[in-house]
Amino acid sequence: MPKFRVSITIDSRIAKEIEDYYREKVKTAAEKGEDIPKLSNIYEEIIERGWETKSSLRKK
C-alpha cells in the first residue's frame, strides 16, 4: 500500500481519547515485555480504521 502524507485536525475530546488509547497500548506492551508502539503507528491505525468506529468498539 502506498504511503501518503495526511493532515488532520482533531478536537480536544478526540485528542484525549487518542492519548488514553496510546497509554493503554504502551501499558499493555510494557506488561508483556514487548516493544513500545510508536505514536505515528497509532495515528496510522486510527486513520486506516477510522477513529469513531474504533472508539465505539472499545467502550463496550
C-alpha positions as CSV (number, residue, x, y, z in Angstrom):
1,M,0.0,0.0,0.0
2,P,1.5,3.4,-0.9
3,K,2.1,5.9,1.8
4,F,0.6,9.4,1.8
5,R,1.1,12.4,4.0
6,V,-2.1,13.3,5.8
7,S,-3.0,16.4,7.8
8,I,-5.9,16.1,10.3
9,T,-7.4,18.5,12.8
10,I,-8.9,17.0,15.9
11,D,-10.8,18.5,18.8
12,S,-9.8,18.1,22.5
13,R,-12.2,15.2,23.2
14,I,-10.7,13.1,20.4
15,A,-7.2,14.1,21.3
16,K,-7.8,12.9,24.9
17,E,-9.3,9.6,23.6
18,I,-6.3,9.0,21.4
19,E,-3.9,9.8,24.3
20,D,-5.7,7.4,26.5
21,Y,-5.7,4.7,23.8
22,Y,-2.0,5.2,23.3
23,R,-1.3,4.9,27.0
24,E,-3.3,1.7,27.1
25,K,-1.3,0.3,24.3
26,V,2.0,1.3,26.0
27,K,0.9,-0.2,29.3
28,T,-0.1,-3.5,27.7
29,A,3.2,-3.7,25.7
30,A,5.2,-2.9,28.9
31,E,3.4,-5.6,30.9
32,K,4.0,-8.2,28.2
33,G,7.7,-7.1,27.6
34,E,7.0,-6.1,24.0
35,D,8.3,-3.1,22.1
36,I,6.5,0.2,22.9
37,P,4.4,1.2,19.9
38,K,5.3,4.4,18.1
39,L,2.7,7.2,18.2
40,S,2.9,7.6,14.5
41,N,1.8,3.9,14.1
42,I,-1.1,4.6,16.4
43,Y,-2.2,7.5,14.1
44,E,-1.8,5.3,11.0
45,E,-4.1,2.7,12.7
46,I,-6.7,5.3,13.5
47,I,-6.7,6.8,10.0
48,E,-6.8,3.3,8.4
49,R,-9.7,2.0,10.5
50,G,-11.5,5.2,11.4
51,W,-11.4,6.5,15.0
52,E,-15.1,6.8,15.6
53,T,-15.6,3.1,14.8
54,K,-12.6,2.1,16.9
55,S,-13.6,4.3,19.8
56,S,-17.1,2.9,20.0
57,L,-15.8,-0.7,19.9
58,R,-13.5,-0.1,22.9
59,K,-16.3,1.3,25.1
60,K,-18.4,-1.9,25.1
